[in-house]
Amino acid sequence: MAALRDPATVHAICEEYRAAATLDVAHDAADRDAGRRITCPTLVLWARGGGLDEWYADVGGPLGVWRDWATDVAGRAIDGGHFFPEQSAAETAAALRDFFSR
């Protein structure tokens, strides 16, 4: 909460969201058109019970989305809501530890 009291932090958060809807889309399209893919192992974690559980069901869920971009994808849903890394810190840490010990 303290960080959100800093106007510069709030501005940076807003800029990140703006980029995701504009500049990042253009960069993603250029990468896709060039046939570029992520080749390093990629871990995908998301909040169980959130929108991601259903929004991308037609493409295999969040893992399906990332498998379209990356060659080596692993991951799963974690309990805890939008801020699951804070709300389920032990489960998140275990997933990270498992991934990085592969």
Beta strands, then each sheet from edge to edge (+ up, - down):
strand 1: 42-47
strand 2: 73-78
sheet 1: 1+ 2+
end
